[in-house]
Amino acid sequence: MADHYHVCKALQTLQRYSELDRCLEPLKARAYKEDFSPAPIMTYNDDYVEILLNGLEVEKHLALGRYDEAQQFASAAYAASKRNPRAVMNEGLNAMTAILTLGLNNPNSEDSFYAQQVRTFARIEPLGWLATIEALRGDFAAAQHHRDGLLAIYDQSRKSEIDDKPQLALLRRWIGQSYFIEGRYADAYDIFTRDDRSDFQRATDAFIGALLVIEKPILEPVAYAVAGTNFDDIGFVQDFPLKVMVNRTAFKAGRIDEAQVGYDDLLAEPRLASFGDTHFQILYERGQIALAQGDPATAADYYRRAIEVLERQRSHLESESYKLGFVGNRNDVYQDLVVLLVEKGDAVAAFDYAERAKARAMVDMLASRSQFAADNPQAAALVGELDALERKSVEIASLDADSQATRAATLDQKRQALQAAAPELASLVTVSPEQAAAIQARLAPDEVLLEYFGQGENLYAFTVTRSEIRAVALPRFPLASTVTNFRRSVQNVRADAYMVAGQRVYDRLIAPVADQLSGKRLTIVPHGPLHYVPFAALHDGSGFLIDRYNLRILPSASVMRFLNKDTTPTEELLAFGNPDLGDPSLDLPGAENETRAIDKGWAQSRILLRQYASESSFKKFAPAFRYLHLASHGQFDPEAPLSSRLLLSPGEGEDGSLTVDELYGLRLNADLVTLSACDTGLGTVETGDDVIGLTRGFLYAGAQSVVASLWPVSDEGTAYLMERFYRNLRTMPKAQALRAAMIETRKEFPHPVYWSAFQLTGSV
């Protein structure tokens, strides 16, 4: 059972939560029926096992930001810790343990020092979880309540006449961490740097700590391999988090020079490379220290090194990184490096790192997925091998430099092989963006690529043509609220506020680079909330953006290398309309009329309505068609983009939910997929991952382009626009066909709510 637990622990650390859930179900079924012996020396009782199982759930939900769920499991763990958690010593070790723990009695008796020590130790992490959760939720009073429990144990341990206090370091870390999260850096620094143990206590703590936490490493499952075999490594695993937090606290408290010395010492430790996210974060913050010291060149170097560490791994190997205060956005390092490069005047390098950031975000989004459709069986096998190697590197990795180098070299070889066998698949599981020069070569002579990148109110615009790349820092403005207000004004059909709002957004996003937007083709790569902007409706005071350009959207510029592939469909148009979802309130009679209308004039077409507009029919018939049209409901989830879905009729073994996650397992031959009734949600202006995940999923599945709506359009307006769009497709390229349909629809329905919701993503 202990081996089963270790597998679940490794999955939790790898952030593979669907696999973790599948691992936990049988583990929980076994938990109270079999002995749990984490090592030959001891067996845990049911109360202790309950703490461990709840701990896996706590760590998972904390890493996912689900603080309410994390609190429920942490509370259950704390309740178990207040009962009678036991770690029963096995026969043959009792006498030795009795002497070494100075209890001089049977360690398995209820009143032995060892048993008391186990009960006390078992309370620390549940209290630490609760204090951390409340601090993260901003309920500092509740965090203090749980911290008081930790402080009471800490004070009791300090006053004890017995010199056995293996929990002191762990207590200081949990107490200091909650202070750190609250921004109480002075208090955190005080508790982290406090150590009132005697030399004898230090030696005793190291030994008892090895016995008590042999299966509970503080950072990564890598400790399982070294605990009990290398005394120095055991001490390193125990002490390392405290060293990191002490130096991070010094940095946050403004002790810059002191932090520099501490960070340099940490970076000199060769075993640091075994802790992926921690290594990344230390390099990143060392760069911030250099910047604070007025050395941007050194800062940029550390940022580059941090990015190299980040990009070596598909998923973050420390879902427990919040324990070290690493709760920020890892893409911040790309933002900071882009800022330095733009200030330096190196627009090409800045653009390259902006593309790498978008590639990293896509890899992060798909990090939980291990199965992808692939035309090359070798490529699909390589993804599995990469996953297995990554998992193995965490489960059995040694902390020595030789093992790290061998592991890294093997992973690099597999990545290179995947890149050669299937470049597009490689782009979903590794950071492999195209270089700026290659992107420029893919642009048409009359095309400008306008790419946005930034964070918060800091936004940069890159204009890319065949001959040059330029970068502009845009005026600061509240991005999310501006986008939300613009969308609301566009959707308010009874008012003309969209004109003023459209000009405001135009002035912020387009005007600063308007003189660089030559030609008739404009390709836009949005960033974050800009994925929800109807760019066609931006207005400069004399006309809309759609009046001047054939527009298309891309999730990243690097995606262009995967477009314009040869497709081999045998049929022309397959349209799904008004699927029967089993609820009359979800019926879309207008979508049914729209579907019938677009069918006119197509020689090889097929229309599937109501119960025939099913998920099983889509998977069965879609690969044979050039154009796919889905007039159905869509449900989008910015928090879990792969769970976003298109609703079709159920049946034949399918539930009717065509999820984004499923798209990455399909193979299509479509030149165009149109989603006409989908809705990303007016009130949900988030990161844009839901939009990216959907369009990128269809592109990976084999579609060359996707036309999707940013909000539900009236039945009449949608039918009018779609009928003209499909008519135009017979004689025009897709971007031109959509532009012409928008302009024609605007003559009949002037308000942009009717015509500006639709955007083309992919090839033109």
C-alpha positions in Angstrom: 0.0 0.0 0.0 2.9 2.4 0.7 4.1 2.0 -2.9 0.6 2.8 -4.1 0.7 6.0 -1.9 4.1 7.0 -3.3 2.7 6.7 -6.9 -0.2 8.9 -6.0 2.2 11.4 -4.3 4.3 11.5 -7.5 1.2 12.1 -9.7 0.2 15.0 -7.3 3.7 16.4 -7.6 3.6 16.2 -11.4 0.2 18.0 -11.4 -1.5 15.1 -13.3 -4.7 15.5 -11.4 -7.0 13.3 -13.5 -4.5 10.5 -13.1 -4.2 11.4 -9.4 -7.9 11.0 -8.9 -7.8 7.6 -10.6 -4.9 6.7 -8.3 -6.6 7.9 -5.1 -9.9 6.0 -5.6 -8.4 2.5 -5.2 -5.8 3.8 -2.6 -8.7 5.0 -0.4 -10.4 1.7 -0.8 -7.3 -0.1 0.4 -6.4 2.5 3.1 -8.0 1.0 6.1 -7.9 -2.7 5.1 -4.1 -3.1 4.7 -1.1 -2.1 6.7 0.6 1.1 5.7 4.4 0.7 6.2 6.3 3.5 4.5 9.6 1.8 5.5 10.6 -1.4 7.2 10.9 0.3 10.6 7.3 1.4 11.1 3.6 1.0 10.4 1.0 3.9 10.4 -2.4 3.5 12.0 -5.7 4.6 10.5 -5.6 8.2 11.9 -2.1 8.8 10.5 -3.1 7.3 7.1 -6.1 9.6 7.1 -3.8 12.6 7.5 -1.7 11.5 4.6 -4.6 10.8 2.2 -6.3 14.1 3.0 -2.9 15.7 2.5 -2.8 14.6 -1.1 -6.1 16.2 -1.7 -5.1 19.4 0.1 -1.9 19.7 -2.0 -3.9 19.1 -5.2 -6.6 21.7 -4.5 -4.0 24.2 -3.2 -2.0 23.9 -6.4 -5.2 24.4 -8.4 -6.2 27.5 -6.3 -9.3 25.7 -5.0 -9.0 27.0 -1.5 -12.5 25.9 -0.3 -11.9 22.3 -1.2 -8.4 22.4 0.2 -9.8 23.7 3.5 -12.3 20.8 3.7 -9.6 18.2 3.4 -7.2 20.1 5.7 -9.9 20.3 8.3 -10.4 16.5 8.1 -6.7 16.0 8.4 -6.6 18.2 11.4 -9.5 16.3 13.0 -7.6 13.1 12.5 -4.4 14.6 14.0 -6.3 15.4 17.2 -7.4 11.8 17.6 -4.5 9.3 18.0 -2.2 9.1 15.0 0.4 6.4 15.6 3.6 5.3 13.8 4.2 1.9 15.4 7.8 0.8 15.5 8.4 -2.7 14.2 9.9 -5.4 16.4 13.7 -5.3 16.8 13.8 -1.5 16.7 11.9 -0.8 19.9 14.9 -1.0 22.3 17.2 1.0 20.0 14.5 3.7 19.5 13.8 3.8 23.2 17.4 4.6 23.9 17.9 7.1 21.1 14.7 9.0 21.8 15.7 9.1 25.5 12.3 7.8 26.3 13.8 4.7 28.0 10.5 2.9 27.7 8.6 1.0 25.0 8.2 3.5 22.1 4.9 1.9 21.1 3.3 2.6 24.5 0.7 5.4 24.5 2.7 7.5 27.0 6.2 7.1 25.5 8.1 10.1 24.4 8.2 8.7 20.8 4.4 8.3 20.7 3.9 11.8 22.1 6.3 13.1 19.5 4.4 11.4 16.7 1.1 12.8 17.8 2.6 16.3 18.0 4.3 16.0 14.7 1.1 14.8 13.0 -0.6 18.1 13.9 2.0 20.3 12.3 1.2 19.9 8.6 -2.7 20.1 9.1 -2.3 23.3 11.0 0.3 24.5 8.5 -2.2 23.8 5.6 -5.0 25.6 7.3 -2.8 28.6 8.1 -1.6 28.7 4.5 -5.1 28.3 3.0 -6.5 31.2 5.1 -3.5 33.4 4.3 -4.0 32.7 0.6 -7.7 33.5 0.9 -6.9 36.8 2.6 -8.6 35.8 5.9 -5.6 36.8 8.1 -7.6 36.4 11.4 -8.3 32.8 10.6 -4.7 32.3 9.5 -3.5 33.7 12.8 -5.8 31.3 14.7 -4.2 28.3 13.1 -0.8 29.9 13.4 -1.4 30.2 17.1 -1.7 26.5 17.2 1.7 26.1 15.5 3.2 28.7 17.8 2.0 26.8 20.8 3.7 23.7 19.6 6.8 25.7 18.8 6.9 27.3 22.3 6.2 24.0 24.0 9.1 22.3 22.0 11.5 25.1 22.9 10.7 24.9 26.6 10.9 21.1 26.8 13.6 19.6 28.9 14.0 16.8 26.5 16.4 17.7 23.7 14.5 15.9 21.0 12.8 18.5 18.7 12.8 17.3 15.1 9.8 19.5 14.3 11.4 22.9 15.0 12.5 23.5 11.4 9.2 22.3 10.0 7.3 24.6 12.5 9.4 27.6 11.6 8.8 27.0 7.9 5.0 26.7 8.2 4.8 29.7 10.6 7.1 31.8 8.5 5.4 30.8 5.3 2.0 32.1 6.4 3.6 35.3 7.5 5.3 35.6 4.1 2.0 35.1 2.2 0.4 37.9 4.3 3.3 40.2 3.4 4.6 40.3 7.0 8.2 39.9 5.9 9.8 41.1 9.1 7.9 38.5 11.1 8.7 35.8 8.6 12.4 36.7 8.5 12.5 36.6 12.4 11.0 33.1 12.6 13.0 31.7 9.7 16.3 32.9 11.1 15.6 31.9 14.7 17.3 28.7 15.9 17.7 28.2 19.7 18.8 24.6 19.6 22.0 23.4 21.2 24.6 21.5 19.2 23.3 18.3 20.8 19.8 19.1 19.8 20.9 19.7 16.2 22.5 16.2 16.0 19.5 14.5 17.6 17.0 16.4 15.4 18.8 15.2 12.3 18.5 11.5 13.3 14.9 11.7 14.6 13.9 13.7 11.6 15.1 10.9 9.4 13.0 8.4 11.2 9.9 10.5 11.4 9.7 12.0 8.0 11.3 9.3 5.9 8.3 9.2 3.7 7.2 12.8 3.9 9.7 14.9 1.9 9.2 18.6 2.1 9.8 19.4 -1.6 9.6 16.5 -4.0 9.2 12.7 -4.2 12.9 12.6 -5.2 13.6 12.5 -1.5 12.2 8.9 -1.3 15.2 7.7 -3.3 17.7 9.3 -1.0 16.1 9.1 2.5 17.9 6.5 4.5 20.8 6.1 2.1 22.7 9.3 2.2 22.7 11.3 5.5 23.9 14.5 3.8 21.0 14.4 1.3 18.5 13.8 4.0 19.7 16.9 5.8 19.6 18.8 2.5 16.0 17.8 1.7 15.0 18.9 5.3 16.9 22.1 5.4 16.6 23.3 1.9 13.1 24.8 2.0 14.0 26.9 5.1 17.1 28.2 3.4 15.1 29.2 0.3 12.4 30.9 2.4 14.9 32.8 4.5 16.6 34.3 1.5 13.3 35.0 -0.3 12.1 36.8 2.9 15.3 38.8 3.0 14.7 39.8 -0.6 11.1 40.8 -0.1 12.0 42.7 3.1 14.4 44.8 1.1 17.6 43.2 2.4 19.0 43.1 -1.2 22.7 42.6 -0.6 22.0 39.9 2.0 19.6 38.2 -0.3 22.1 38.3 -3.2 24.7 36.4 -1.0 22.0 33.9 0.0 20.8 33.3 -3.6 24.3 32.9 -4.9 24.9 30.3 -2.3 21.7 28.5 -3.3 22.6 28.6 -7.0 26.1 27.2 -6.2 24.4 24.0 -4.8 24.5 21.4 -7.6 21.6 19.5 -6.1 19.3 22.5 -6.7 18.8 21.4 -10.3 16.7 18.4 -9.0 14.0 20.9 -7.9 12.7 22.3 -11.1 10.4 25.0 -10.1 12.5 26.1 -7.2 15.6 26.3 -9.4 13.6 28.4 -11.9 12.2 30.8 -9.2 15.6 31.4 -7.6 17.1 32.3 -10.9 14.2 34.6 -11.7 14.4 36.4 -8.4 18.2 36.6 -8.6 17.5 38.5 -11.8 15.2 40.8 -9.9 17.9 41.4 -7.3 20.3 42.4 -10.1 17.7 44.8 -11.5 17.2 46.3 -8.1 21.0 46.8 -7.9 20.9 48.7 -11.2 22.3 46.0 -13.4 19.8 45.2 -16.2 22.3 43.2 -18.3 22.9 40.7 -15.4 19.2 40.7 -14.7 18.4 39.7 -18.3 21.0 36.9 -18.1 19.3 35.4 -15.1 15.9 35.7 -16.7 17.2 33.8 -19.7 18.6 31.1 -17.5 15.3 30.9 -15.6 13.4 30.5 -18.8 15.7 27.7 -19.9 15.0 25.8 -16.8 11.2 26.4 -17.2 11.2 25.3 -20.7 13.1 22.0 -20.1 10.0 20.5 -18.5 6.6 19.9 -19.9 4.8 20.4 -16.6 5.9 22.1 -13.4 7.4 19.4 -11.2 6.5 21.1 -7.9 2.8 21.5 -7.4 3.8 22.2 -3.8 5.7 25.3 -4.9 3.1 27.4 -3.0 4.9 26.2 0.1 7.8 28.4 -0.8 5.6 31.3 -1.6 5.8 30.7 -5.4 2.1 31.6 -6.1 2.7 34.1 -8.9 2.4 33.7 -12.6 5.4 31.9 -14.0 5.0 33.8 -17.3 6.1 37.0 -15.4 9.7 36.2 -16.2 8.9 36.4 -20.0 7.2 39.8 -19.4 10.2 41.1 -17.4 12.7 40.0 -20.0 10.6 41.4 -22.9 10.6 44.8 -21.0 14.4 44.8 -20.7 14.9 43.8 -24.3 12.5 46.5 -25.6 14.2 49.1 -23.5 17.5 47.9 -24.9 16.1 48.3 -28.4 16.3 44.6 -29.3 12.8 44.2 -30.8 13.6 40.9 -32.5 14.8 39.2 -29.3 11.8 40.6 -27.5 9.4 39.2 -30.1 11.1 35.8 -29.9 10.5 35.7 -26.1 6.9 36.9 -26.5 6.4 33.9 -28.8 8.1 31.6 -26.4 5.8 32.8 -23.6 2.8 32.0 -25.7 4.2 28.6 -26.5 4.9 27.9 -22.8 1.3 28.9 -22.0 0.0 26.4 -24.5 2.2 23.6 -23.1 1.0 24.5 -19.6 -2.6 24.3 -20.7 -2.1 20.8 -22.2 0.3 19.5 -19.5 -2.3 17.1 -18.1 -2.9 15.5 -21.5 -0.7 12.6 -22.5 -2.6 11.2 -25.6 -2.7 13.1 -28.9 -3.9 12.1 -32.3 -0.9 11.8 -34.6 -0.4 10.7 -38.2 3.0 9.4 -37.2 2.8 6.5 -34.8 6.4 7.1 -33.8 5.5 10.6 -32.6 2.6 9.4 -30.5 4.9 6.8 -28.9 7.5 9.5 -28.2 5.0 11.6 -26.2 4.4 8.6 -24.0 8.1 8.0 -23.6 8.6 11.7 -22.6 5.8 11.4 -20.0 7.3 8.2 -18.6 10.8 9.7 -18.5 9.5 12.8 -16.7 7.6 10.7 -14.2 10.6 8.4 -13.7 12.9 11.4 -13.2 10.8 12.5 -10.2 10.2 9.0 -8.7 13.8 7.7 -8.7 16.0 10.7 -9.4 19.1 11.1 -7.4 20.4 14.4 -6.2 23.9 13.9 -7.7 25.0 16.0 -10.7 25.8 13.0 -12.9 22.3 11.6 -12.6 20.9 15.0 -13.4 23.0 15.4 -16.5 22.2 11.9 -17.8 18.5 12.5 -17.2 18.5 15.9 -18.9 20.4 14.5 -21.9 18.0 11.7 -22.4 15.0 14.0 -22.2 16.6 16.4 -24.7 17.2 13.5 -27.1 13.5 12.5 -26.9 12.3 16.1 -27.5 14.6 16.5 -30.5 13.3 13.2 -31.9 9.7 14.3 -31.4 10.4 17.7 -33.0 11.8 15.9 -36.1 9.0 13.4 -36.3 6.0 15.6 -35.7 6.7 19.4 -35.3 3.1 20.4 -34.5 2.7 17.7 -31.9 6.0 18.7 -30.4 4.7 22.3 -30.1 2.0 21.1 -27.7 4.2 19.3 -25.3 7.5 21.2 -25.6 8.4 24.9 -26.0 9.4 25.0 -29.6 8.4 28.3 -31.2 9.6 29.4 -34.6 12.3 31.9 -34.9 11.4 35.5 -35.9 13.1 35.3 -39.3 11.1 32.2 -40.2 7.8 33.8 -39.1 8.6 36.9 -41.3 9.2 34.7 -44.3 5.7 33.2 -43.9 4.0 36.6 -44.2 2.5 37.8 -47.5 4.0 40.9 -49.1 1.0 43.0 -48.2 0.5 41.5 -44.7 1.4 42.9 -41.3 1.4 40.8 -38.2 0.3 42.7 -35.1 1.2 40.8 -31.9 0.3 41.9 -28.4 2.1 40.8 -25.2 2.1 42.0 -21.7 0.5 41.9 -18.3 -1.9 44.0 -16.3 -1.7 47.5 -17.6 1.7 47.0 -19.3 1.2 46.0 -22.9 3.5 45.9 -25.9 2.7 45.7 -29.6 5.0 44.1 -32.1 4.5 44.9 -35.8 6.1 42.3 -38.0 6.5 42.4 -41.8 8.8 40.6 -44.2 11.4 43.2 -43.8 11.4 44.4 -40.1 10.1 43.9 -36.6 9.3 46.9 -34.4 8.2 47.0 -30.8 6.1 49.7 -29.1 5.2 50.2 -25.5 1.4 51.0 -25.5 -0.1 53.6 -23.1 -1.0 52.1 -19.7 -4.7 51.4 -19.3 -6.9 48.9 -17.3 -7.0 46.1 -19.9 -9.7 43.8 -18.5 -12.2 46.5 -17.6 -11.7 48.3 -20.9 -12.3 45.1 -22.9 -15.4 44.3 -20.7 -16.9 47.8 -21.2 -16.3 47.6 -25.0 -18.0 44.2 -25.3 -20.9 45.5 -23.2 -21.3 48.5 -25.4 -21.2 46.4 -28.6 -23.8 44.0 -27.2 -26.2 46.8 -26.2 -28.3 47.0 -29.4 -30.4 49.8 -28.1 -27.5 52.3 -27.7 -24.7 53.8 -29.8 -22.1 53.8 -27.1 -20.1 51.2 -29.1 -18.7 54.0 -31.3 -17.1 55.9 -28.4 -15.9 52.7 -26.7 -14.6 51.4 -30.0 -12.6 54.5 -30.6 -11.2 54.3 -27.0 -9.9 50.8 -27.6 -8.7 51.8 -31.1 -6.7 54.7 -29.6 -5.0 52.3 -27.1 -4.4 49.3 -29.3 -4.2 50.4 -32.9 -3.4 54.1 -33.1 0.1 53.8 -31.6 1.1 51.5 -34.5 -1.3 52.7 -37.2 1.4 54.1 -39.3 3.1 50.7 -39.5 -0.1 48.8 -40.7 0.5 49.0 -44.4 -1.2 46.7 -46.9 -4.6 45.1 -46.9 -4.0 42.0 -44.7 -3.8 42.3 -40.9 -3.0 39.3 -38.8 -3.6 39.8 -35.1 -2.1 37.8 -32.2 -4.0 38.8 -29.1 -2.8 38.4 -25.5 -4.9 37.6 -22.5 -8.2 39.5 -22.4 -7.6 40.8 -25.9 -8.8 37.4 -27.2 -12.3 38.6 -26.4 -12.1 41.8 -28.4 -14.1 42.0 -31.6 -11.3 43.8 -33.6 -13.6 44.3 -36.6 -15.6 46.8 -34.6 -12.7 49.0 -33.5 -13.3 52.5 -34.9 -10.9 55.3 -35.7 -13.5 58.1 -36.0 -14.0 57.6 -39.7 -14.4 53.9 -40.2 -14.2 50.4 -38.7 -11.1 48.3 -38.8 -12.9 45.8 -41.0 -13.3 48.5 -43.6 -9.6 48.6 -44.2 -8.3 45.1 -43.7 -8.9 41.4 -44.2 -8.6 40.3 -40.6 -7.5 37.1 -39.1 -6.6 36.0 -35.6 -3.8 33.6 -34.5 -3.2 32.1 -31.1 0.5 32.7 -31.8 2.6 33.6 -34.8 4.4 30.3 -34.7 1.2 28.5 -35.5 1.5 29.7 -39.1 4.0 26.9 -39.9 1.3 24.4 -39.3 -1.3 26.0 -41.6 -1.9 25.7 -45.3 -1.5 21.9 -45.2 -2.8 19.8 -47.9 -6.3 18.4 -47.1 -8.0 15.5 -48.7 -11.7 15.8 -48.1 -14.0 14.0 -50.4 -17.2 16.0 -49.6 -17.9 19.7 -49.4 -20.1 20.8 -46.5 -21.3 19.1 -43.3 -23.6 21.2 -41.1 -25.0 20.5 -37.7 -27.9 22.5 -36.4 -30.1 22.7 -33.4 -29.1 19.4 -31.7 -31.6 17.8 -29.4 -30.1 18.3 -25.9 -33.1 16.8 -24.1 -34.2 20.2 -22.8 -36.6 22.4 -24.8 -35.2 25.5 -23.3 -31.9 24.7 -25.1 -33.5 24.4 -28.5 -32.1 26.7 -31.2 -34.8 26.9 -34.0 -32.9 29.9 -35.5 -29.8 27.8 -35.8 -31.8 25.2 -37.6 -33.0 27.7 -40.1 -29.5 29.1 -40.5 -28.2 25.6 -41.2 -30.8 25.0 -43.9 -30.0 28.4 -45.5 -26.2 27.9 -45.8 -26.9 24.5 -47.6 -28.1 26.3 -50.7 -25.9 26.0 -53.7 -23.6 23.2 -52.4 -23.5 20.1 -54.6 -22.0 17.8 -52.0 -23.5 18.7 -48.6 -25.1 17.0 -45.7 -27.3 18.6 -43.0 -27.8 16.9 -39.6 -30.5 18.3 -37.3 -31.9 17.6 -33.9 -31.1 14.0 -32.7 -29.0 13.5 -35.8 -26.7 16.4 -34.9 -24.8 14.2 -32.6 -21.3 13.9 -31.2 -21.0 10.4 -32.6 -22.0 11.7 -36.1 -19.4 14.5 -35.9 -16.6 12.0 -35.1 -17.8 9.6 -37.7 -18.4 11.9 -40.7 -16.4 15.1 -40.1 -13.1 13.8 -41.4 -14.6 13.5 -44.9 -15.7 17.1 -45.3 -14.0 20.3 -46.4 -16.3 22.7 -44.5 -17.8 21.9 -41.1 -20.6 24.1 -39.6 -21.8 23.7 -36.0 -24.8 25.8 -34.9 -25.0 24.6 -31.3 -24.5 25.8 -27.8 -21.0 26.1 -26.4 -19.9 26.2 -22.7 -16.6 27.8 -22.0 -14.5 27.5 -18.9 -11.5 29.9 -18.5 -10.4 28.1 -15.3 -10.3 24.7 -17.0 -10.0 25.4 -20.7 -9.8 21.7 -21.7 -13.2 21.2 -20.2 -14.8 23.7 -22.5 -17.3 22.0 -24.8 -19.6 22.1 -27.7 -23.0 20.6 -27.0 -24.3 18.1 -29.5 -26.9 15.3 -29.3 -25.8 12.3 -27.2 -26.0 8.7 -28.4 -24.0 5.7 -29.7 -21.7 5.7 -26.7 -21.1 9.5 -26.7 -22.4 11.9 -24.1 -23.0 14.8 -26.5 -20.2 17.0 -25.0 -17.4 17.5 -27.6 -14.8 18.8 -25.2 -11.7 20.8 -26.2 -9.7 18.0 -24.6 -11.2 15.5 -27.1 -10.3 17.8 -30.1 -6.6 17.0 -29.5 -7.4 13.4 -30.1 -9.3 13.8 -33.4 -8.0 14.0 -37.0 -9.9 16.2 -39.4 -9.4 17.3 -43.1 -11.4 20.5 -42.9 -10.4 23.7 -44.6 -12.8 25.6 -42.3 -14.8 24.9 -39.1 -17.5 27.4 -38.3 -19.0 27.7 -34.8 -21.9 30.0 -35.1 -23.8 29.8 -31.8 -20.9 29.6 -29.4 -20.4 32.1 -26.6 -17.3 32.9 -24.6 -19.4 34.8 -22.1 -19.9 38.5 -21.8 -19.0 38.7 -18.1 -16.0 36.4 -18.3 -13.0 38.3 -19.5 -10.2 36.1 -18.2 -6.9 34.9 -19.6 -8.2 34.0 -23.1 -7.1 30.3 -22.5 -10.7 29.1 -23.3 -10.6 30.8 -26.7 -7.1 29.7 -27.4 -7.8 26.1 -26.3 -10.8 25.8 -28.6 -9.3 27.3 -31.7 -5.9 25.6 -31.3 -7.7 22.3 -30.7 -9.5 22.5 -34.0 -6.3 23.6 -35.7 -4.3 20.7 -34.3 -7.1 18.3 -35.2 -6.5 19.3 -38.8 -8.8 22.3 -39.5 -7.0 25.0 -41.4 -9.3 27.8 -40.1 -12.0 28.3 -37.5 -14.7 31.0 -37.6 -16.3 31.4 -34.1 -18.5 34.0 -32.5 -17.5 35.9 -29.4 -21.2 36.1 -28.3 -24.6 34.7 -29.3 -25.9 36.7 -32.3 -29.6 37.0 -33.1 -31.0 34.3 -35.3 -31.8 36.7 -38.0 -28.4 38.4 -38.0 -26.5 35.2 -37.9 -28.5 33.6 -40.7 -28.1 36.7 -42.9 -24.3 36.8 -42.4 -23.7 33.1 -42.7 -25.7 32.7 -45.8 -23.5 35.4 -47.5 -20.3 34.1 -46.0 -20.8 30.6 -47.5 -21.9 32.1 -50.8 -18.7 34.2 -50.9 -16.6 31.1 -50.1 -17.3 29.8 -53.5 -15.3 32.6 -55.1 -13.2 34.3 -52.4 -10.5 33.3 -49.9 -11.9 32.9 -46.4 -10.7 36.2 -44.8 -12.0 38.1 -47.7 -15.3 36.2 -47.7 -15.9 36.9 -44.1 -15.0 40.6 -44.5 -17.4 41.0 -47.4 -20.2 39.2 -45.5 -19.6 41.5 -42.5 -19.8 44.7 -44.6 -22.9 43.4 -46.5 -24.6 42.5 -43.2 -23.8 45.9 -41.7 -25.8 47.5 -44.5 -28.9 45.6 -43.3 -28.0 45.5 -39.6 -25.8 48.5 -38.8 -25.2 47.8 -35.1 -22.0 45.8 -34.6 -23.7 43.3 -32.3 -25.0 41.6 -35.5 -21.8 41.4 -37.6 -18.7 41.9 -35.5 -18.9 38.8 -33.3 -17.3 36.5 -35.8 -13.6 36.1 -36.1 -11.4 34.0 -38.4 -8.6 32.1 -36.8 -6.0 30.2 -38.9 -5.2 30.3 -42.6 -6.7 33.0 -44.9 
